[in-house]
Amino acid sequence: MVAGLGLALALPVLSAPSANALAAPSVATQTTLNVETHDQGGRTKATVTATVTGVDGAPAKGTVAIDDGTRQLGSVFLNAQGQATTVLALPAGEHTLSAVYGGDAAHQSSMSAVADVQAQATTTPDFQIAVSALSPSSTLTPGSAGTATVTVTPENNSTLTAPMFITLSCSGLPDQSSCTFTPATVEILSTTPTSCPAGSPSTACPPTSSMVIQTQAAGEALAAPPGTGSRGNPVAWALLLPGALGLGGLAWGTRRRRWLNRLALVTLVTLVTTLGMTACNPQYFYRHHGPPPTPPTPPGSFTVFVTGQSSNGVTAVTHSTTLALTVK
């Protein structure tokens, strides 16, 4: 018995493999970027298409961010073919565009080669709008919020003779959600910086606004207002019973006596009044059951359009970019 026990103690202890060890390793990816430019309205428009594929040849899923140097201009979802396309309005000058894939549970992140783009020079005051990734995450749960920084870069603002005001807005949000900007309007002067070197204070950079996207959690049904029990209204019953009897009498006597016509009119008015005091009243459900619970923000993938608009009193100038939002 002792020898057997000693042999048992000498055997190595084998542990079950962990869940991480059993999980399949993520697949490396390759991201490519194609840029096509054309001039429109005195400035350069760039159509950028990013393609992300795994080393196994299968298209990747998730989102791609489009960067200009170290600044993110926007983000967009990959389609079923692993491609994402968006259109950017570029200020005059040189730009270094790249696509950055953030990866997902099955794919590793990757970055495309840099595409050098020369945007057309113009003398008309204008602006470009860019939005950073949501923080703390681009994936929100109902009831949570995310914050992004919107940067408005002026173009040819040295020729301004009066301030240019850019009003910010967003669209494409899921139901039961909202976005707010602080500030909602930014001001561009002739002296507003057009670039932001690393380490520069905010006063030496283009103006920014903080955008908060707020989702809504599922609410609970609220209690009915006090004093509105489920018992019937005695006044309503007092009016309903005679009214019903009166209508029954109309079945046999309407044609025989003229005074029954008058009784029919009085009974009809009484019946309508009674219905307004019972369950046919639109306020009945609220008074007896309280307001319905608030629905949560629905899950899904949403492309939020962040737009800036400026007007000189005659024409409006509008530029926008996209932000990829996921709700789970």
N, C-alpha and C positions, 0 to 999 in steps of 0.2 A: 504494500500500500504506500509506503514512504517513497520507494523508488518510482512508482507511478506518479506520485505527486510531484516529485522532483522533475520528472520529464515534462510534465504539464507546465510547470513554472518556467522551464527553459525554452518553451516554444515562443516565438515572437508574436506580439499582439498585432493582429491585422485589423486596421480600421476601414470602414466603408468609404468609398470614394465620395468626395464632397460634390455638391451640386455644381460648383464652378469647374471642377475637374471634368465632369461629364458634359458640360456645355461645349458646344461646337465653337472653335476659335473664329473670331471675326475675320472677314475676307478683306484683303487689301483692295484699294480702289485706285482708279486713274481718272482724273478730271481734266477735260479739255475745254477750251473757250474759243468761240468764233465770234468775231466782231465785224459788223457791217455798218458803215457810216453813210449818212447823206445829209445834205444841208437843207434846212427848212426854216423859213421865216427869219433868216439872218443868223441862225445858229446851227450847231451840229447835233444831229440825233444819232444815237448809236443803238443798234439792235444787237444785243448780246445773247448768245445761246451757249449754255453750259451743258456738257454731257458727262455723266458719271457712270462708269462701268466697273464691275468687280474683275479681279484677275481671272475669275471663272467665266467671264464673258457675259454674265447676267447684269441687267441694269440695276442700279442702286435706287434706294428710296430715301426720302427725307427732304431737306432743304439745302439750297445753295445761296451763299452770300456773294454779292458782287462788290468788290473793293476797288477803290481808286487810290493806289498807294497804300497807306495805312488806315484810310477812312472807309467805312462801309457805306455804300450808297443805298443798298436795299437788299432784300432777300426774297426768294421765290421758291415754290415747291417744285420738285421733280415730278414729271408725269410718268406714266407706265413704262415709257421707253427710256427712262433715266435722263430726260432732257428738261431744261428750264429756259424759258425765253422771256426777256423783258426789254423795254425801250427806255433809254436814258437820254436826258438832255444835258449835254456837256458844255461847260463854260469854255471860252476861248483859251487856247493854250495846249500844253502837252499833258497827256493823261496816261497813267500806267494801270490798266484794268486787269483784274484777275478774278477767278471764281474759286471760292473756298467751300468745300463740302465738309459739313460738320460731322458726318458719320451717323450711324444708328446702332441698334443692338447687334446687327449682323454684318456691318460694314465699317471699315476704318475710315478716318478722315483723310482728305487729300486736297491738294491745291494745284490749280492749273499754271501753265507758264504765263508770264506777263505779256499782255498785248499792248503795244504802244500806239496811242491814238493822238492825232493832232486835230484839235477842234478849230473851227473857223473863227477868225477874229471879227469882232463887230464893235461898233461904237454905241450901240443902243444899250442903255442901262437894263440889266436883267438879273436873274438869280438862278441858283440851283438848289434843290432840296435833297437832303440825304437823311436816312434814319438808321440808327444803330440797332443792334439786336436787343430783344427784350431782356430785362434783368428782373429777377434772378434766373428766369428760364423762358424760352419761347413756347413752352408747353404749360398751360394753365389748367387748373381744376376749378369747377364751379365755386364761386365765392372768393377766389384769389385774384390778384392783380399783378401786372407787369409794367415796368417802366422802361421807356426808350428815350434816347436823346435825338431830337430833330435839329439838324444843322442847316441854316440858310446861308449859302455862300453868295455874296454879291458879285456881279459881273459888270465891268465898265461903270461902276458907281461914281467914279471921279467926275463924270460929266453931269451928275445930278445937280439940279438947281433947287430941289425941294426934297424933303425926306420921302423915302419909299416905304410903305407899310405893307407887310406880307401877313395875310390872315391864314391861319392853319386850320385844317379840318381833316376828318377821316371818314371813310366809307368802307363797305364790305364787311363790317363787323357781324358776328353771329347775333341771333336774337338774345334778348335779355343780357346785353352787355353795353358798355359805353366807353368813350374815350374823352379825355380832357387834356388841354394844353396849358402849360404855365410857363411863359405867357401865351395867350391865344393869338396875339399879334406881335410881330417883331418889326423893328425899325431899322432901315438901312440908310445911312448918311453917305455923303461924298467921301468921308474919311473912314468909313467902316473897313476894317482889314478884310482882305480877300483870301488870306491863308493863315494857317496856324502852325508855326514851327514847334517842334517838340519842346516842352517845358515852358511854353508861353503862358502868361496869365490870361484869364478869360477876356479881359478888356482888350487884349491884342489879338483876338480871334474873331471869326465870323459869329454872328448871334446864334444862340441856340434856344430851344424850348424843350421842356420836359413833358413827354406824352405818357399818360397813365391809361392803360386799358384795364377796366374793371369788369369782372364777370359776376354772375349772380348765382348764389346757392339756392337749393330748393328750400322754400319756406314752409312752415307748418300752418295748417288751417287755424285762423283766429277764432276766438270765442264770439258767440253772437252778442250784439249789444245788450247791456243790462235792461231788464224790464220787458224783454220780448220772449216770452216762453212759448211753448208749443201748444198751449191751450187755445181753443177757439175763441173768437171775439164774441161776447154775448150780444152785442149790438148787431153784428153781422148776421147771427142766427135769427135774431128777432125780425130782421128785414127779409132774410132769405125765405123763411117758411111762408109768410103771407104771399110773397111774390110767386112762389111755386104753386100755391093753391090757386092764385089768381090766373096763372097761365093754364092750369088744368080746366078752369071754368070756361076759358075761351074756346075750348074744343067743341062745345055744344051750343054755346049761346051767342056767338058773335053776330050771326045773321039775324037773330030774333029781336034783340033789343039794342037800341042805339046807345044807351048809356054804357054798354059793355065795351064799346070802342074807346070811350074815355078811360075806362078801367084798364084796358090793354095798354094805353099810353103810359098811365101812371105805373103799371106793373113793370113795363120795360125800363123806365127810368130807375125804378127801385132795384131791378135786377142788375143793371149796369153799375149802379152805386155799390151794390153788394159785392160784385166781382172785383171792384177796385179795392175792397177791403179784405179780400181773401187771397188764395194762392195764385190767382191770375194776375195780381199786381206784380210788376217787375221788381219791387222792393221786398216782396214776400220772402224770397230765399235769403236775402241779406239780413233781414230782420230776425229770421228764425234760425239761420245757420251761420251767420257771420260771413265775412269776405272769404273767397276761395284762396287756397295756398298759392304762393308765387312759384312759377315754374323755374327750373334752373337753366343756365346757359347750356344749349345742346352741344354734345361732343361733335368733333369733326375738324377738318383742316380748312382754314380760311385765309384768303389773301386780302389783307387790309391795305387800302390805298390811302397814303398820306399825301395831302395836297396843300400847296401854298398858292395863294392868289393875291395879285396886286392889280390895282386899277389906277390909271391916271385921269379918270373922269370921263374918258372917251372909250378906251379899249381896256380889256382885262387880260392880264398875262397869268397863265396858270401852268404850273409844273407839278408833277407828282412822282412818287416812287412807291414801292410795294414793301410790305412787311409780312412775312409768313407767320401765322398764328395757329397753334394747335390747342384744342380744348379736349381734355379727357375726363 
